């Protein structure tokens, strides 16, 4: 039986204060170690403050607060990871991005058979005209090369933009 995965751990900061950290197993690295992120100081977790006084939190309230903080941080980290993935995709080859686009269109079910044929033709003609490159290299010259290619290429019954 494997070791139980702890969701929360504590650490002591440089000032000697105890901090509760979240073990984000959902974001574990290649070695299977969770990403650990500070959530709250123990002193803030133990006591809730209102406008008049301080009141001790029950264990259930503490756990509920930790789970809330954990979920908020996880949502933030997931959103950030998705943004970084988009940034990474900008450095991908156009052919890969176009393939992802065609797969997305097919999964989404938008358009009919003719639309799919048109999109596939567009991808084919673009790659014939310009060749594969990273998306960051797209410029006006590539656009003009595609237009020139489309004007000089018979469509053989295919559709293209």
GURO-69574 format. One record per residue (C-alpha): residue number from 1; residue in one letter; x negated, y, z negated. Coordinates in nm, 3 decimals. Layout:
<pts>
seq:type:x:y:z
NUM:a:X:Y:Z .
...
</pts>
This chain:
<pts>
seq:type:x:y:z
1:x:0.000:0.000:0.000 .
2:x:-0.140:0.341:0.105 .
3:x:-0.203:0.635:-0.116 .
4:x:0.097:0.860:-0.178 .
5:x:0.073:1.187:0.011 .
6:x:0.100:1.478:-0.230 .
7:x:0.287:1.778:-0.101 .
8:x:0.151:2.023:-0.360 .
9:x:-0.190:2.050:-0.530 .
10:x:-0.353:2.310:-0.751 .
11:x:-0.682:2.492:-0.730 .
12:x:-0.854:2.756:-0.941 .
13:x:-0.949:3.082:-0.772 .
14:x:-1.263:3.289:-0.841 .
15:x:-1.081:3.479:-1.120 .
16:x:-0.983:3.158:-1.298 .
17:x:-0.618:3.172:-1.197 .
18:x:-0.437:2.857:-1.094 .
19:x:-0.292:2.855:-0.742 .
20:x:-0.043:2.605:-0.604 .
21:x:-0.131:2.492:-0.252 .
22:x:0.079:2.310:0.004 .
23:x:-0.059:2.003:0.178 .
24:x:0.072:2.040:0.531 .
25:x:0.055:1.679:0.651 .
26:x:0.254:1.776:0.961 .
27:x:-0.049:1.976:1.073 .
28:x:-0.314:1.721:0.977 .
29:x:-0.639:1.737:1.169 .
30:x:-0.816:1.461:1.359 .
31:x:-0.947:1.308:1.038 .
32:x:-0.597:1.282:0.896 .
33:x:-0.655:1.550:0.635 .
34:x:-0.373:1.794:0.572 .
35:x:-0.407:2.165:0.622 .
36:x:-0.410:2.319:0.270 .
37:x:-0.265:2.664:0.224 .
38:x:-0.208:2.875:-0.086 .
39:x:0.160:2.918:-0.167 .
40:x:0.188:3.089:-0.507 .
41:x:0.002:3.161:-0.830 .
42:x:0.104:2.936:-1.120 .
43:x:0.188:3.244:-1.329 .
44:x:0.439:3.358:-1.064 .
45:x:0.585:3.010:-1.034 .
46:x:0.639:2.967:-1.408 .
47:x:0.822:3.296:-1.464 .
48:x:1.096:3.470:-1.271 .
49:x:1.126:3.841:-1.312 .
50:x:1.441:4.044:-1.287 .
51:x:1.499:4.413:-1.347 .
52:x:1.523:4.374:-1.726 .
53:x:1.295:4.092:-1.834 .
54:x:1.095:3.781:-1.757 .
55:x:1.251:3.438:-1.780 .
56:x:1.091:3.096:-1.762 .
57:x:1.183:2.891:-1.455 .
58:x:1.304:2.537:-1.508 .
59:x:1.116:2.251:-1.341 .
60:x:1.398:2.221:-1.086 .
61:x:1.379:2.594:-1.006 .
62:x:1.001:2.568:-0.973 .
63:x:1.026:2.275:-0.735 .
64:x:1.299:2.446:-0.531 .
65:x:1.084:2.758:-0.498 .
66:x:0.781:2.553:-0.391 .
67:x:0.985:2.370:-0.128 .
68:x:1.124:2.702:-0.001 .
69:x:0.775:2.855:0.022 .
70:x:0.641:2.540:0.188 .
71:x:0.916:2.539:0.453 .
72:x:0.872:2.910:0.525 .
73:x:0.497:2.867:0.568 .
74:x:0.544:2.555:0.783 .
75:x:0.782:2.745:1.012 .
76:x:0.531:3.030:1.037 .
77:x:0.241:2.794:1.112 .
78:x:0.443:2.599:1.368 .
79:x:0.539:2.920:1.546 .
80:x:0.175:3.031:1.544 .
81:x:0.061:2.693:1.682 .
82:x:0.316:2.723:1.964 .
83:x:0.182:3.071:2.045 .
84:x:-0.176:2.940:2.048 .
85:x:-0.066:2.656:2.276 .
86:x:0.076:2.914:2.516 .
87:x:-0.256:3.102:2.502 .
88:x:-0.440:2.776:2.578 .
89:x:-0.207:2.708:2.872 .
90:x:-0.315:3.036:3.027 .
91:x:-0.655:2.875:3.079 .
92:x:-0.510:2.565:3.241 .
93:x:-0.516:2.488:3.609 .
94:x:-0.226:2.616:3.814 .
95:x:-0.153:2.264:3.940 .
96:x:-0.100:2.141:3.583 .
97:x:0.124:2.434:3.495 .
98:x:0.327:2.387:3.812 .
99:x:0.369:2.018:3.733 .
100:x:0.492:2.107:3.383 .
101:x:0.732:2.356:3.540 .
102:x:0.870:2.097:3.784 .
103:x:0.914:1.848:3.498 .
104:x:1.093:2.110:3.290 .
105:x:1.327:2.197:3.578 .
106:x:1.403:1.828:3.630 .
107:x:1.466:1.763:3.260 .
108:x:1.682:2.070:3.228 .
109:x:1.880:1.959:3.529 .
110:x:1.897:2.307:3.676 .
111:x:1.966:2.324:4.045 .
112:x:2.044:2.042:4.280 .
113:x:1.844:1.817:4.505 .
114:x:1.772:2.096:4.755 .
115:x:1.644:2.322:4.477 .
116:x:1.404:2.051:4.363 .
117:x:1.280:2.005:4.720 .
118:x:1.229:2.380:4.757 .
119:x:1.033:2.400:4.432 .
120:x:0.814:2.103:4.526 .
121:x:0.747:2.258:4.867 .
122:x:0.653:2.586:4.707 .
123:x:0.400:2.411:4.486 .
124:x:0.259:2.213:4.778 .
125:x:0.221:2.518:5.003 .
126:x:0.071:2.728:4.727 .
127:x:-0.198:2.470:4.651 .
128:x:-0.271:2.422:5.023 .
129:x:-0.306:2.797:5.075 .
130:x:-0.499:2.897:4.767 .
131:x:-0.634:2.581:4.609 .
132:x:-0.631:2.496:4.242 .
133:x:-0.755:2.754:3.992 .
134:x:-0.697:2.865:3.635 .
135:x:-0.392:3.085:3.595 .
136:x:-0.603:3.382:3.484 .
137:x:-0.759:3.395:3.832 .
138:x:-0.427:3.462:4.004 .
139:x:-0.437:3.796:4.186 .
140:x:-0.297:3.984:4.482 .
141:x:-0.543:3.819:4.722 .
142:x:-0.402:3.476:4.635 .
143:x:-0.051:3.606:4.692 .
144:x:-0.152:3.735:5.037 .
145:x:-0.323:3.405:5.119 .
146:x:0.001:3.221:5.036 .
147:x:0.207:3.452:5.257 .
148:x:-0.037:3.408:5.547 .
149:x:-0.028:3.030:5.502 .
150:x:0.352:3.024:5.500 .
151:x:0.367:3.227:5.823 .
152:x:0.130:2.991:6.004 .
153:x:0.253:2.656:5.869 .
154:x:0.546:2.474:6.031 .
155:x:0.791:2.368:5.764 .
156:x:0.878:2.027:5.910 .
157:x:1.230:2.051:5.772 .
158:x:1.109:2.140:5.423 .
159:x:1.225:2.445:5.238 .
160:x:0.996:2.708:5.101 .
161:x:1.023:3.055:4.964 .
</pts>
